[in-house]
Amino acid sequence: MKQAKNWSGLGRAARLAAFSFLAALSAMGGVAAPPLSAAEVPVAQDARVAGDAKRTRFVADLTAAVPVRAFTLADPYRVIIDMPEVRFDVPPERGEEGRGLVSAFRYGLFAPGKSRVVLDAVSPVIVDRAFVLPPQDGQPARLVVDLLSTDENTFRQRLAMASAGPRWGKPAEAEKAPPIEVEQAVGPREGVRPLVVIDPGHGGIDGGAVGPSGTLEKDIVLAFSRKLKEALEKEGRYDVLLTRDQDIYVPLGERMRMAREKRAALFVSVHADSFSEDDVHGATIYTLSERASDAEAAALAAKENRSDIVAGLDLPEDSDAVASILVDLVRRETKNLSVLAAKYMVEELGEAVRLNKNPHRFAGFKVLKAPDVPSVLLELGYLSNGEDERKLTSPEWHEKVANAVAAAKHRFLSPQFAERLR
Ligand SMILES: [Zn+2]
């Protein structure tokens, strides 16, 4: 009994640590934003783009004025507008209605207490003005960002100037990949319950795929991940941590790092994507490989890896400087374990639901790159497929799949831990 108490204490510690990670992420930003109650958070009621290929204006109607800052990013051309937390109550199709220099835009929570709008630009632009008009004469407050078309050189010069100072979205020290320590790379924590990290994909500003009837991938995967956590915790044998438990964006590298820092026994990233051909269907399990198993897997990995770009993050490619034989050995062991976890998932899921015709595939998913944590990516189904979309929104289906995945985890974790704790 005493032991059980300690264990649950550790579970809490892990959860608290995850929370302080989010707080640290929040502290990275330049604007201190005290937490607001839901009633106090300003609401964006509408947003639109007007103008032409020379000059384009983005406008959002707000229930209260907020401070904003806007800057540009390259590759691809984007304009980032940062502000304290705002609730977006904007008609969902608005973001697709591009005009002039803006092809599309999206918005959402970017970090605790911070919201972000990302405008996709069709060509190099500069931010001419960015300001917020207070509400007056019965009109809502108005956020206005004016963009001007520019040439590539001017665009790059402005970028260089902007990146000289601190700004949101710029990788802080904590964002850089920590060196891989071999001592740390010995696998799960000893003497405590194994930790499973579940990673609901996307979130906040990054909505992920959209189904024919408007279902968002980020909502589906969070609902499912909560079910999976429940199913795993029922047994009382594991600690379970979600990389996000709200509608918030978390950078890909941070998701992976959470699993590494907590020395997770297994990392499961959950997605539900779309594919251009709507007859593609069924659940698929992916593991990491530099060479993709097929073109479809490669395309999916490329899409998932764009998550940070979608959210307006300007990160350098992850530097993979460590190349020791020991790390290679650990990597190989991790890879084998990941493949084993995927195999069990295919078997258990195959009993419960319809699988993709090729249920285990591999590709270069960024989120699966931890060298020392076995990692799999579960694609629940394809939102682009009508039948899959219906299932993906059904709580009963979620429960069935969560139980099957939990069964696979038991098979994966039991023998491994018996051996490791000897
Ligand atoms: Zn996804």
Residues whose N, C-alpha, C, O or C-beta is under 5 A from the ligand:
A	BS01	ZN	G201 G208 H271 A272 D273
